[in-house]
Amino acid sequence: MGHSSGNRHVRGSAAPAQRSRGANLNYDHNVDGEYELFECRMDGSVLWCGASRLARVRGDLRTLVDATNKEYFAMRPRTGELVFPAEAPAIGQHVFQIAYTQNLCKERARLLRRLGYGVLSVIGNNVAKALLTAIQSCADGITFFMIGHAAPQPTRKEMVDWVRPRYPKSKILVLNPPNQETPGADYNVLHNGPELWLPIVTRTDSRSLVA
């Protein structure tokens, strides 16, 4: 991989993203159509780890996710376009998942990615807020927010209330324990496996989400 000097910035972030020398992706410097690749860190910050071109950016993201079991996204600096990891063929919908347990987070992400959805996942509200603040100016393409069940209802509602004014065009789906709902969500779904929430995601046309 080639490297440039200095730190890379995500537009909208208060702090520069640090560079990583651990990735192994080849790319040409300063060319039109180039996407920056970022690792999502546990504290909500992002780590720049290289760049890719349009023809291979999704494959490069999948390679990084499979090799490291971490979360990554790509951004095209010229336009602010985001790309989340998805398996081919990608269908153009981006899902941002806020979960509260690692295992369920990864299971849901794998399922959605296999169906062609671009998915970016984090654990916990504070990490979600930090990352979403960093990418907010270029995150209009997030069509769905999915909030996990394994936190108290006030914690889930706090995330809904934070997301709603910042991403008014996006839909919010909250998974809940039995006999609970989270006010403000577009969809409240009982947490009982993907058979209840997956049809909501798959039947919602992405064009209607961003109209």
Secondary structure per residue as TSV (DSSP state, phi and psi in degrees):
chain	resnum	aa	ss	phi	psi
A	1	M	-	360.0	140.6
A	2	G	-	-81.2	158.3
A	3	H	-	-132.7	147.7
A	4	S	-	-112.5	162.0
A	5	S	S	-84.6	154.1
A	6	G	S	88.0	167.3
A	7	N	-	-85.8	150.1
A	8	R	B	-96.6	146.0
A	9	H	-	-112.3	140.6
A	10	V	-	-92.4	127.2
A	11	R	T	-58.9	132.1
A	12	G	T	96.5	-9.3
A	13	S	-	-89.7	141.6
A	14	A	S	-77.7	-20.1
A	15	A	S	-126.8	150.9
A	16	P	-	-71.0	148.9
A	17	A	B	-79.9	137.4
A	18	Q	E	-77.6	156.5
A	19	R	E	-94.1	147.5
A	20	S	-	-114.7	141.7
A	21	R	S	-108.0	12.2
A	22	G	-	-93.3	-16.6
A	23	A	-	-79.5	163.1
A	24	N	-	-134.3	66.9
A	25	L	-	-122.0	129.1
A	26	N	-	-89.4	139.4
A	27	Y	-	-159.6	164.8
A	28	D	-	-98.2	141.0
A	29	H	T	-75.6	143.0
A	30	N	T	53.8	49.5
A	31	V	-	-118.3	149.3
A	32	D	T	-62.8	138.2
A	33	G	T	90.7	3.8
A	34	E	E	-77.7	140.0
A	35	Y	E	-111.8	135.5
A	36	E	E	-83.2	140.1
A	37	L	E	-107.9	134.3
A	38	F	E	-131.3	140.1
A	39	E	E	-93.3	136.0
A	40	C	E	-88.7	120.6
A	41	R	-	-92.8	165.8
A	42	M	T	-63.9	-23.3
A	43	D	T	-94.7	4.5
A	44	G	S	93.5	-6.3
A	45	S	-	-79.9	169.6
A	46	V	E	-122.8	148.4
A	47	L	E	-121.2	116.1
A	48	W	E	-66.9	132.8
A	49	C	E	-135.6	20.0
A	50	G	E	135.7	-163.5
A	51	A	E	-149.8	165.2
A	52	S	E	-149.9	171.2
A	53	R	E	-107.7	163.7
A	54	L	T	-53.4	-41.5
A	55	A	T	-66.7	-21.9
A	56	R	T	-129.7	6.7
A	57	V	H	-63.7	-40.9
A	58	R	H	-66.0	-39.2
A	59	G	H	-65.1	-38.7
A	60	D	H	-65.1	-39.9
A	61	L	H	-63.7	-44.1
A	62	R	H	-62.0	-40.1
A	63	T	H	-61.1	-44.2
A	64	L	H	-64.6	-45.0
A	65	V	H	-62.3	-45.7
A	66	D	H	-66.2	-35.9
A	67	A	H	-78.3	-29.3
A	68	T	H	-117.2	-16.9
A	69	N	S	62.7	26.9
A	70	K	-	-111.1	177.1
A	71	E	E	-104.1	138.1
A	72	Y	E	-137.9	158.6
A	73	F	E	-146.4	166.2
A	74	A	E	-123.4	151.3
A	75	M	E	-138.8	136.4
A	76	R	E	-93.8	109.2
A	77	P	T	-59.1	-34.1
A	78	R	T	-64.8	-32.2
A	79	T	T	-119.4	-15.7
A	80	G	T	80.0	6.7
A	81	E	E	-65.1	133.8
A	82	L	E	-102.6	147.7
A	83	V	E	-130.7	124.3
A	84	F	-	-102.5	155.5
A	85	P	-	-61.2	133.2
A	86	A	-	-152.8	152.5
A	87	E	-	-87.3	148.7
A	88	A	S	-72.4	146.9
A	89	P	S	-83.0	132.9
A	90	A	-	-70.8	145.5
A	91	I	-	-107.4	-1.4
A	92	G	S	93.9	1.4
A	93	Q	-	-100.0	138.0
A	94	H	E	-110.8	128.5
A	95	V	E	-115.2	126.2
A	96	F	E	-105.1	118.8
A	97	Q	E	-105.8	125.5
A	98	I	E	-107.6	109.2
A	99	A	E	-115.6	172.5
A	100	Y	S	-128.4	-0.3
A	101	T	S	-138.5	140.7
A	102	Q	H	-63.9	-46.2
A	103	N	H	-62.3	-49.7
A	104	L	H	-66.5	-35.9
A	105	C	H	-58.0	-48.4
A	106	K	H	-70.1	-36.8
A	107	E	H	-62.4	-46.7
A	108	R	H	-65.1	-40.5
A	109	A	H	-63.7	-43.9
A	110	R	H	-61.4	-43.1
A	111	L	H	-62.2	-48.9
A	112	L	H	-65.2	-39.2
A	113	R	H	-65.4	-37.5
A	114	R	H	-61.7	-28.4
A	115	L	T	-88.2	3.5
A	116	G	T	97.2	2.9
A	117	Y	-	-82.0	138.9
A	118	G	E	-80.4	126.8
A	119	V	E	-129.0	134.3
A	120	L	E	-126.7	127.4
A	121	S	E	-122.8	146.1
A	122	V	E	-138.6	163.7
A	123	I	E	-112.1	114.4
A	124	G	S	96.3	153.0
A	125	N	H	-66.1	-42.7
A	126	N	H	-64.3	-41.2
A	127	V	H	-65.8	-42.0
A	128	A	H	-60.2	-45.8
A	129	K	H	-63.6	-41.7
A	130	A	H	-63.5	-45.6
A	131	L	H	-69.5	-43.5
A	132	L	H	-65.9	-33.5
A	133	T	H	-65.0	-38.8
A	134	A	H	-65.5	-35.2
A	135	I	H	-108.0	7.3
A	136	Q	G	-59.4	-38.5
A	137	S	G	-68.2	-11.8
A	138	C	G	-129.5	26.3
A	139	A	-	-112.6	23.6
A	140	D	T	-63.1	-20.0
A	141	G	T	-79.1	0.1
A	142	I	E	-75.5	115.2
A	143	T	E	-94.9	-26.4
A	144	F	E	-136.8	138.3
A	145	F	E	-110.2	130.1
A	146	M	E	-117.2	124.0
A	147	I	E	-113.6	126.8
A	148	G	-	-74.0	170.7
A	149	H	S	-92.5	-19.4
A	150	A	S	-84.6	49.4
A	151	A	S	-150.2	156.9
A	152	P	-	-58.8	154.2
A	153	Q	H	-55.5	-41.6
A	154	P	H	-60.7	-32.0
A	155	T	H	-68.9	-42.4
A	156	R	H	-65.6	-42.4
A	157	K	H	-65.4	-37.3
A	158	E	H	-56.6	-40.8
A	159	M	H	-70.9	-39.6
A	160	V	H	-60.2	-47.3
A	161	D	H	-64.8	-30.4
A	162	W	H	-76.6	-41.4
A	163	V	H	-70.8	-41.7
A	164	R	H	-52.4	-52.6
A	165	P	H	-73.0	-22.0
A	166	R	H	-86.7	-27.0
A	167	Y	-	-131.8	65.5
A	168	P	T	-66.1	-21.3
A	169	K	T	-86.1	-12.8
A	170	S	S	-87.5	152.4
A	171	K	E	-93.5	146.1
A	172	I	E	-119.0	121.3
A	173	L	E	-113.3	124.7
A	174	V	E	-115.1	130.1
A	175	L	E	-89.6	133.1
A	176	N	E	-127.1	151.4
A	177	P	-	-67.0	169.1
A	178	P	T	-56.1	141.3
A	179	N	T	65.6	25.2
A	180	Q	-	-131.2	150.5
A	181	E	-	-136.6	159.3
A	182	T	-	-115.6	109.8
A	183	P	T	-57.4	143.4
A	184	G	T	95.2	-14.4
A	185	A	-	-78.2	150.3
A	186	D	S	-73.2	-33.5
A	187	Y	E	-136.6	125.1
A	188	N	E	-107.9	122.7
A	189	V	E	-129.5	135.4
A	190	L	E	-65.6	129.6
A	191	H	-	-73.2	107.5
A	192	N	S	-159.2	42.4
A	193	G	-	93.0	167.0
A	194	P	H	-71.3	-13.7
A	195	E	H	-63.9	-18.9
A	196	L	H	-93.9	-40.1
A	197	W	H	-92.5	-29.1
A	198	L	H	-62.7	-41.7
A	199	P	H	-60.4	-30.2
A	200	I	H	-66.1	-43.7
A	201	V	H	-67.2	-45.8
A	202	T	H	-74.1	-25.7
A	203	R	H	-89.2	-7.1
A	204	T	S	-90.0	113.6
A	205	D	-	-69.2	131.4
A	206	S	H	-62.0	-28.9
A	207	R	H	-66.1	-33.5
A	208	S	H	-73.1	-22.9
A	209	L	H	-74.7	-30.7
A	210	V	-	-111.3	12.3
A	211	A	-	-70.0	360.0
